[in-house]
């Protein structure tokens, strides 16, 4: 079960100055920045995935996570050189989520095959169209669960594209391994779609539409698909973020899954955003006083002076660092943190903060990020800290996955 990390331009400035909160002087976006795989000796993932939709190449989008220049360079240099990644497979897909609202996908099969070949992807996914509806009750159609024309059309588009895609890939002697995408609305329709892909000649299929589903629904689908296709057919799970439940899926012989979840949680999850093997801690919020909307409102309405806010912010940061160096007690540090956060927030997770301070996990973590920046990783503040914490989470997640698979002897 390989963990494929979906790129969304997540990198950090290796020379970032945490004291001054400043980028390194000679920083050039992306070029001098570092990806997770450039920060660790032990790999933080088994492979990468780039969705076409994050490129701004004018075919569908003129603005994406990648700039126009970066998109051009990505195509010119190829995925491996652009990402400076050669230690694992690089998957390409179309990014069906981004065009889900359209009646049909904006990419045609011929052009997509050429794009994948040009960029040198090792694995390439057929152009699918998301079906959002999912319920096992669609399998015994009744008045409440009727398969709509739109669902049917998306199902047909996905399979039609898959058929074209594998034919064109063969004609052009593409070097990538084609992956046929599955989109359907129930266990039975997932099975049917998977069987069709195998008949078309796919040896690797990818199940889409799992993102909004809970872990039981995911398992229901995967169990059904696994039963319907030959054992040697490989299965990929798209956007599979059920990290804590992975052990439930080992038995279905999943070849790979992709996720950004461990990284994203570092800044999107307000509670469990700093991973350790035992506990997922809560990083301590010390946002910049100039960048916090609630604080700015108070300052502009005269309730608070800017100088005071800045002073409290600085004291909060200093207190965390002093505590880390053993100069002040946990409670002293905590009181500074809380005094600052109270200026702009009512509910503060005091107990969670106490816990993360007490654990000082950054002192025992073996990852390069924690060893390098120490307590800064546990401060919820701007992208260089938050992304570093995300990298740390990826690294932790990968270690957990390794352990799980070792335990299962796979
Ligand atoms: Zn770490």
Boltz pocket constraint, residues with backbone or C-beta under 6 A from the ligand:
constraints:
  - pocket:
      binder: B
      contacts: [[A, 362], [A, 365], [A, 366], [A, 367], [A, 368], [A, 369], [A, 370], [A, 371], [A, 392]]
      max_distance: 6.0
